[in-house]
C-alpha cells in the first residue's frame, strides 16, 4: 500500500509549512492528485488519519482533487483528455502525443489556525 508512504510525505510537508507560519493546528489540506499516480482517495485519507494522529494535523480534512490525464498532439496541436487510457489523438488519430496532465501529486494549499 503506497498510500501510507504518500500520506507520511504529505504530513511531513504540511507540518513543516504550518510550523514555519507559527500555526498550532492544521485543519485542512487540499491535495491535487493526477489519475496516473494510482492514488486511491479513500485509502489515502484513511492512511493520513493514522499518520496524523498526535500531530498538529490530527483531525485535519484531506481534500483530494483528482486530475484527469490530458495530452497534446504533436501532429495537429490538439489538446485533449485521454479516455480509457487510449493514447491516440481523437482529432487526427496520431499516437505522437505528449502528456500534459495526470501525473501531478502536490499540496495545493493548507488551512491552519
Secondary structure, DSSP 8 states (H G I E B T S, - for coil): -THHHHHHHHHHHHHHHHHHTT-S-EEEEEEEEEGGG---HHHHHHHHHHHHTTSTTTT-EEEEEEE--EEEETTT--EEE--TT--S-TTT----EEEEES--EEEEEEEE-
